Amino acid sequence: MRGNGRKVSFELERVDQGDGLCRLRWSGSLTIGEGDQLWRRTQKLLRQKPRPQQVLFDLTSVHEADGGAMALL
């Protein structure tokens, strides 16, 4: 949910793969209009223990992304 109670148009999950490697997997639409949520969720997942040494961005389930969101990532 956004701070205003509306649902965001993307999902984000962290998948730990061992040996310090984690995958951040996005799905849905990524827009700069939701950049604050995109940034906060990404940072929250990256701060979880164990801290990853390497991060893979998995965008295979993203069906739409604008340039602003991609620049933010």
Secondary structure, DSSP 4 states (H G I P E B T S, - for coil): --TTSPPPSEEEEEEEEETTEEEEEEEEEE-GGGHHHHHHHHHHHHHSSSPPSEEEEEEEEEEEE-HHHHHH-
